[in-house]
C-alpha cells in the first residue's frame, strides 16, 4: 500500500495532512479529514464520490479528480457525474 498527502490544485503548499490518498492494488481512495469520500478504480477508469461534507472536502475531491486526470467540477456537476456511481 502507498499512502501520500494530496497536493492542492491552486498551488498552495499542502492541505496540512487533511487530504490523504491510499493506493492499494488498482484502487485509490481519498480520505478527507479521516473519512473516505472518493475512490478511483484504475482498471475501469471509474471515479466514485461517496460524500462531501464541506467546502474544504469539495476542494479535496477536486484535487483528487485533477490528480487522476478528471476535470474539476462544481458541486452540481459532482452530484450528476460522480456521486454514488
mmCIF file of the C-alpha atoms, coordinates in Angstrom:
data_MODEL
# 
_entry.id   MODEL 
# 
loop_
_atom_site.group_PDB 
_atom_site.id 
_atom_site.type_symbol 
_atom_site.label_atom_id 
_atom_site.label_alt_id 
_atom_site.label_comp_id 
_atom_site.label_asym_id 
_atom_site.label_entity_id 
_atom_site.label_seq_id 
_atom_site.pdbx_PDB_ins_code 
_atom_site.Cartn_x 
_atom_site.Cartn_y 
_atom_site.Cartn_z 
_atom_site.occupancy 
_atom_site.B_iso_or_equiv 
_atom_site.pdbx_formal_charge 
_atom_site.auth_seq_id 
_atom_site.auth_comp_id 
_atom_site.auth_asym_id 
_atom_site.auth_atom_id 
_atom_site.pdbx_PDB_model_num 
ATOM 1  C CA . UNK A 1 1  ? 0.000   0.000  0.000   1.00 0.00 ? 1  UNK A CA 1 
ATOM 2  C CA . UNK A 1 2  ? 1.179   3.500  -0.808  1.00 0.00 ? 2  UNK A CA 1 
ATOM 3  C CA . UNK A 1 3  ? -0.100  6.486  1.173   1.00 0.00 ? 3  UNK A CA 1 
ATOM 4  C CA . UNK A 1 4  ? 0.534   10.145 0.350   1.00 0.00 ? 4  UNK A CA 1 
ATOM 5  C CA . UNK A 1 5  ? -0.775  13.625 1.111   1.00 0.00 ? 5  UNK A CA 1 
ATOM 6  C CA . UNK A 1 6  ? -2.699  15.150 -1.759  1.00 0.00 ? 6  UNK A CA 1 
ATOM 7  C CA . UNK A 1 7  ? -1.420  18.448 -3.170  1.00 0.00 ? 7  UNK A CA 1 
ATOM 8  C CA . UNK A 1 8  ? -3.887  21.300 -3.836  1.00 0.00 ? 8  UNK A CA 1 
ATOM 9  C CA . UNK A 1 9  ? -4.682  22.283 -7.414  1.00 0.00 ? 9  UNK A CA 1 
ATOM 10 C CA . UNK A 1 10 ? -4.474  26.024 -6.743  1.00 0.00 ? 10 UNK A CA 1 
ATOM 11 C CA . UNK A 1 11 ? -0.776  25.982 -5.872  1.00 0.00 ? 11 UNK A CA 1 
ATOM 12 C CA . UNK A 1 12 ? -0.996  26.067 -2.075  1.00 0.00 ? 12 UNK A CA 1 
ATOM 13 C CA . UNK A 1 13 ? 1.813   24.145 -0.450  1.00 0.00 ? 13 UNK A CA 1 
ATOM 14 C CA . UNK A 1 14 ? -0.354  21.475 1.176   1.00 0.00 ? 14 UNK A CA 1 
ATOM 15 C CA . UNK A 1 15 ? -3.667  20.578 2.740   1.00 0.00 ? 15 UNK A CA 1 
ATOM 16 C CA . UNK A 1 16 ? -1.876  20.079 6.040   1.00 0.00 ? 16 UNK A CA 1 
ATOM 17 C CA . UNK A 1 17 ? -2.343  16.317 6.010   1.00 0.00 ? 17 UNK A CA 1 
ATOM 18 C CA . UNK A 1 18 ? -6.136  16.611 5.853   1.00 0.00 ? 18 UNK A CA 1 
ATOM 19 C CA . UNK A 1 19 ? -6.392  15.062 2.352   1.00 0.00 ? 19 UNK A CA 1 
ATOM 20 C CA . UNK A 1 20 ? -4.712  11.662 2.183   1.00 0.00 ? 20 UNK A CA 1 
ATOM 21 C CA . UNK A 1 21 ? -4.724  9.158  -0.666  1.00 0.00 ? 21 UNK A CA 1 
ATOM 22 C CA . UNK A 1 22 ? -4.235  5.449  -0.084  1.00 0.00 ? 22 UNK A CA 1 
ATOM 23 C CA . UNK A 1 23 ? -3.441  3.317  -3.114  1.00 0.00 ? 23 UNK A CA 1 
ATOM 24 C CA . UNK A 1 24 ? -3.970  -0.407 -2.782  1.00 0.00 ? 24 UNK A CA 1 
ATOM 25 C CA . UNK A 1 25 ? -3.724  -2.696 -5.802  1.00 0.00 ? 25 UNK A CA 1 
ATOM 26 C CA . UNK A 1 26 ? -5.738  -0.900 -8.512  1.00 0.00 ? 26 UNK A CA 1 
ATOM 27 C CA . UNK A 1 27 ? -7.824  1.346  -6.264  1.00 0.00 ? 27 UNK A CA 1 
ATOM 28 C CA . UNK A 1 28 ? -7.027  4.776  -4.859  1.00 0.00 ? 28 UNK A CA 1 
ATOM 29 C CA . UNK A 1 29 ? -9.129  6.142  -2.013  1.00 0.00 ? 29 UNK A CA 1 
ATOM 30 C CA . UNK A 1 30 ? -9.301  9.751  -0.870  1.00 0.00 ? 30 UNK A CA 1 
ATOM 31 C CA . UNK A 1 31 ? -9.621  10.385 2.844   1.00 0.00 ? 31 UNK A CA 1 
ATOM 32 C CA . UNK A 1 32 ? -10.694 13.909 3.777   1.00 0.00 ? 32 UNK A CA 1 
ATOM 33 C CA . UNK A 1 33 ? -10.394 14.618 7.489   1.00 0.00 ? 33 UNK A CA 1 
ATOM 34 C CA . UNK A 1 34 ? -10.074 10.850 8.026   1.00 0.00 ? 34 UNK A CA 1 
ATOM 35 C CA . UNK A 1 35 ? -13.308 9.943  6.193   1.00 0.00 ? 35 UNK A CA 1 
ATOM 36 C CA . UNK A 1 36 ? -13.225 8.105  2.868   1.00 0.00 ? 36 UNK A CA 1 
ATOM 37 C CA . UNK A 1 37 ? -15.023 10.371 0.418   1.00 0.00 ? 37 UNK A CA 1 
ATOM 38 C CA . UNK A 1 38 ? -13.939 9.254  -3.059  1.00 0.00 ? 38 UNK A CA 1 
ATOM 39 C CA . UNK A 1 39 ? -12.419 6.322  -4.883  1.00 0.00 ? 39 UNK A CA 1 
ATOM 40 C CA . UNK A 1 40 ? -10.737 5.808  -8.243  1.00 0.00 ? 40 UNK A CA 1 
ATOM 41 C CA . UNK A 1 41 ? -10.671 2.365  -9.885  1.00 0.00 ? 41 UNK A CA 1 
ATOM 42 C CA . UNK A 1 42 ? -7.588  2.290  -12.126 1.00 0.00 ? 42 UNK A CA 1 
ATOM 43 C CA . UNK A 1 43 ? -8.668  -0.823 -14.067 1.00 0.00 ? 43 UNK A CA 1 
ATOM 44 C CA . UNK A 1 44 ? -12.038 0.583  -15.110 1.00 0.00 ? 44 UNK A CA 1 
ATOM 45 C CA . UNK A 1 45 ? -11.043 4.275  -15.094 1.00 0.00 ? 45 UNK A CA 1 
ATOM 46 C CA . UNK A 1 46 ? -14.075 4.965  -12.885 1.00 0.00 ? 46 UNK A CA 1 
ATOM 47 C CA . UNK A 1 47 ? -14.347 7.673  -10.271 1.00 0.00 ? 47 UNK A CA 1 
ATOM 48 C CA . UNK A 1 48 ? -16.864 7.439  -7.415  1.00 0.00 ? 48 UNK A CA 1 
ATOM 49 C CA . UNK A 1 49 ? -17.624 10.066 -4.824  1.00 0.00 ? 49 UNK A CA 1 
ATOM 50 C CA . UNK A 1 50 ? -19.350 8.874  -1.683  1.00 0.00 ? 50 UNK A CA 1 
ATOM 51 C CA . UNK A 1 51 ? -19.946 12.137 0.127   1.00 0.00 ? 51 UNK A CA 1 
ATOM 52 C CA . UNK A 1 52 ? -18.881 15.713 0.548   1.00 0.00 ? 52 UNK A CA 1 
ATOM 53 C CA . UNK A 1 53 ? -19.245 17.336 3.917   1.00 0.00 ? 53 UNK A CA 1 
ATOM 54 C CA . UNK A 1 54 ? -17.913 20.843 3.462   1.00 0.00 ? 54 UNK A CA 1 
ATOM 55 C CA . UNK A 1 55 ? -16.410 23.295 1.007   1.00 0.00 ? 55 UNK A CA 1 
ATOM 56 C CA . UNK A 1 56 ? -12.980 22.087 2.106   1.00 0.00 ? 56 UNK A CA 1 
ATOM 57 C CA . UNK A 1 57 ? -13.870 18.466 1.378   1.00 0.00 ? 57 UNK A CA 1 
ATOM 58 C CA . UNK A 1 58 ? -15.076 19.587 -2.063  1.00 0.00 ? 58 UNK A CA 1 
ATOM 59 C CA . UNK A 1 59 ? -11.656 21.185 -2.590  1.00 0.00 ? 59 UNK A CA 1 
ATOM 60 C CA . UNK A 1 60 ? -10.003 17.891 -1.624  1.00 0.00 ? 60 UNK A CA 1 
ATOM 61 C CA . UNK A 1 61 ? -12.257 15.979 -4.034  1.00 0.00 ? 61 UNK A CA 1 
ATOM 62 C CA . UNK A 1 62 ? -11.418 18.358 -6.882  1.00 0.00 ? 62 UNK A CA 1 
ATOM 63 C CA . UNK A 1 63 ? -7.695  17.927 -6.205  1.00 0.00 ? 63 UNK A CA 1 
ATOM 64 C CA . UNK A 1 64 ? -8.243  14.141 -6.281  1.00 0.00 ? 64 UNK A CA 1 
ATOM 65 C CA . UNK A 1 65 ? -10.143 14.401 -9.588  1.00 0.00 ? 65 UNK A CA 1 
ATOM 66 C CA . UNK A 1 66 ? -7.394  16.559 -11.063 1.00 0.00 ? 66 UNK A CA 1 
ATOM 67 C CA . UNK A 1 67 ? -4.616  14.252 -9.818  1.00 0.00 ? 67 UNK A CA 1 
ATOM 68 C CA . UNK A 1 68 ? -6.133  11.302 -11.682 1.00 0.00 ? 68 UNK A CA 1 
ATOM 69 C CA . UNK A 1 69 ? -6.856  13.263 -14.875 1.00 0.00 ? 69 UNK A CA 1 
ATOM 70 C CA . UNK A 1 70 ? -10.534 14.127 -14.406 1.00 0.00 ? 70 UNK A CA 1 
ATOM 71 C CA . UNK A 1 71 ? -11.988 17.603 -14.807 1.00 0.00 ? 71 UNK A CA 1 
ATOM 72 C CA . UNK A 1 72 ? -12.504 19.744 -11.720 1.00 0.00 ? 72 UNK A CA 1 
ATOM 73 C CA . UNK A 1 73 ? -16.213 20.301 -11.176 1.00 0.00 ? 73 UNK A CA 1 
ATOM 74 C CA . UNK A 1 74 ? -18.825 22.248 -9.295  1.00 0.00 ? 74 UNK A CA 1 
ATOM 75 C CA . UNK A 1 75 ? -20.988 20.692 -6.596  1.00 0.00 ? 75 UNK A CA 1 
ATOM 76 C CA . UNK A 1 76 ? -23.827 20.237 -9.093  1.00 0.00 ? 76 UNK A CA 1 
ATOM 77 C CA . UNK A 1 77 ? -21.527 18.553 -11.665 1.00 0.00 ? 77 UNK A CA 1 
ATOM 78 C CA . UNK A 1 78 ? -20.105 16.345 -8.931  1.00 0.00 ? 78 UNK A CA 1 
ATOM 79 C CA . UNK A 1 79 ? -23.589 15.191 -7.932  1.00 0.00 ? 79 UNK A CA 1 
ATOM 80 C CA . UNK A 1 80 ? -24.509 14.480 -11.552 1.00 0.00 ? 80 UNK A CA 1 
ATOM 81 C CA . UNK A 1 81 ? -21.318 12.728 -12.675 1.00 0.00 ? 81 UNK A CA 1 
ATOM 82 C CA . UNK A 1 82 ? -19.693 11.025 -9.704  1.00 0.00 ? 82 UNK A CA 1 
ATOM 83 C CA . UNK A 1 83 ? -21.838 10.869 -6.584  1.00 0.00 ? 83 UNK A CA 1 
ATOM 84 C CA . UNK A 1 84 ? -22.534 7.243  -5.653  1.00 0.00 ? 84 UNK A CA 1 
ATOM 85 C CA . UNK A 1 85 ? -21.957 5.974  -9.215  1.00 0.00 ? 85 UNK A CA 1 
# 
